[in-house]
Amino acid sequence: MKGYLDATKKIDDYLATHDEISAEKKYQLIFYKCLKYKNIFLNYSYEKKLDSAGIYLNKIKTSSLLPKDKVDIISSNEANYLILSGRLDEAIQKAKKDKNDYKNDKARVFYNLYYLARAYQLKGNYKESSKYCEQGLNNIFVNIDFINIELELYRIAMENADKSGDNSNYLKYSKLYQEKSKKINYNSKADFIAKLYNLDQIQPLKYELNNSKHFMTYLWLIILFLLLFTAYLINRFFTLRKYKKRFIEINARLEKKEKEVALSPKKAEEVIKTDKNILSLKKENEILDKLNKFEKKQQFLSSTLSLSSLASSMNVNYNYLTLTIKKYKKNNFNGYINQLRIDYIILKLKQNPEYLNYKISYLAEECGFSSHTVFTRIFIEKTGIPPSKFIEYVKKENTKVNI
C-alpha cells in the first residue's frame, strides 16, 4: 500500500514542477497514477475500509482521463465495491450495464455474472442468483490456480438451492463444490477473497506491461554494463600486473648494462665468415671501439642518423658495420639504435625528476624520434609498457624513496 501511495505522490510532485512536459506524457503519467489509485482502492476494499476505498475510486472517476480509460481502469471492480458497501441495487445495475457494454470481453462478462450472482443472493433473490450462477458456470473464462471463481459459483448455487429447499440442486452443487475444493489448496477463505479482489494486479493493463518491459530492458542493460565493467577491471588488473613486472625487469637490465659498461669494452673473440669476405678480429675490435665511443658521445640521438651515415662517420665498411652490430649487439641497425634511444630516455626519467613532467612529444624529440607516435610504439615494443605508465611507476618509486 505504501508503495502505491509513494508512487502517486512522486507523480504529483513531478507534474507540479514540470510544466513544460508534453500533453501526451502528462496524460500517460495521470493514467499511471490512476492505475495506482485502483490498486489502493482494491486494497482498501479487501480490508473493508470502504470509505477510504470510495475516496480512491472517486479520484479515478474525477481524473482528467478519457471516459473510456476510466472505465477500463475501474473495470468490473466497482460492482464488487458496491456489493461490499451494501448498495446491492446499484451493484446489480452497474454489473448489468458493464456486462452489456463489454459483451465481447469474455473475462469481464464472467466477472459481472459472478457479481450479479452474489448481489442477488445477498438481496434474497435466490432464483435470480442461481440463474446468473448457471450462466457463469456455462461461460467459465478465468480459472487460475489460486483464484477459482468457478468454485465460488458452485458455493453460491449450493447455498441458493439450500435456501430455496431445492434438495436436488443442493446435492448436485454440493458434490461439485466438494470435488472442486479438493483440487484447490487454499489456506483460508480470507486468502481466497484477498487474492480474488487483487486479480487485476495479476493481469496488468497494457500501459503497465509496457513499463515493465522498459524496466527489464534497462535492467539487462545495467547487467550488461556491469559485466563489461567487471571484464574491464579484470583485464586492467592483469595488464597493470604485467606492466609492473616489465618495469622491474627493465630496472634489472639497466643495472646489468651499467655494470658491463664499467668493465673494459667488449673485444672480438672470433672471425666472422661471410660469402664475400672474412672480418678479422682486429677489424672487429676496431669497429667495436668506435661503436663504444659512438654510444658514449650519444650520437644515436640524432634524428637524421642512418646506417650509411654512421659507417661513413666511422670510416668503416657498410657491411662490416652491419655484421658487427648483428653479432655483438644482437640486433639489426634500427633495433640497435632504437634500444639505445629508449635506454637513454629511461635513464633520464629515472635520474632527472624534471623529465617526469615533460610531454611525451618532448621526450620523443629528446631521444631522436621523429614523432611521439613512433616513440610510443617503439617504447612499448622495447619495454612492454606505454611511456605514460612507465612515468607513473617511476613517480611512485620516487615517492617511496622520499618517504
Sequence and secondary structure as in RCSB ss.txt:
>XXXX:A:sequence
MKGYLDATKKIDDYLATHDEISAEKKYQLIFYKCLKYKNIFLNYSYEKKLDSAGIYLNKIKTSSLLPKDKVDIIS
SNEANYLILSGRLDEAIQKAKKDKNDYKNDKARVFYNLYYLARAYQLKGNYKESSKYCEQGLNNIFVNIDFINIE
LELYRIAMENADKSGDNSNYLKYSKLYQEKSKKINYNSKADFIAKLYNLDQIQPLKYELNNSKHFMTYLWLIILF
LLLFTAYLINRFFTLRKYKKRFIEINARLEKKEKEVALSPKKAEEVIKTDKNILSLKKENEILDKLNKFEKKQQF
LSSTLSLSSLASSMNVNYNYLTLTIKKYKKNNFNGYINQLRIDYIILKLKQNPEYLNYKISYLAEECGFSSHTVF
TRIFIEKTGIPPSKFIEYVKKENTKVNI
>XXXX:A:secstr
 HHHHHHHHHHHHHHHH TTS HHHHHHHHHHHHHHHHHHHHHHHHTT HHHHHHHHHHHHTSSS HHHHHHHHT
THHHHHHHHTT HHHHHHHHHHHHHHTTT HHHHHHHHHHHHHHHHHHT HHHHHHHHHHHHHT    BTTB HH
HHHHHHHHHHHHHHT HHHHHHHHHHHHHHHHH   S HHHHHHHHHTHHHHS  HHHHHHHHHHHHHHHHHHHH
HHHHHHHHHHHHHHHHHHHHHHHHHHHHHHHHHHHHHS      S EE SS EE HHHHHHHHHHHHHHHHTTGG
G TT  HHHHHHHHT  HHHHHHHHHHHSSS HHHHHHHHHHHHHHHHHHH GGGGGS HHHHHHHTT S HHHH
HHHHHHHHSS HHHHHHHHHHHHHHHH 
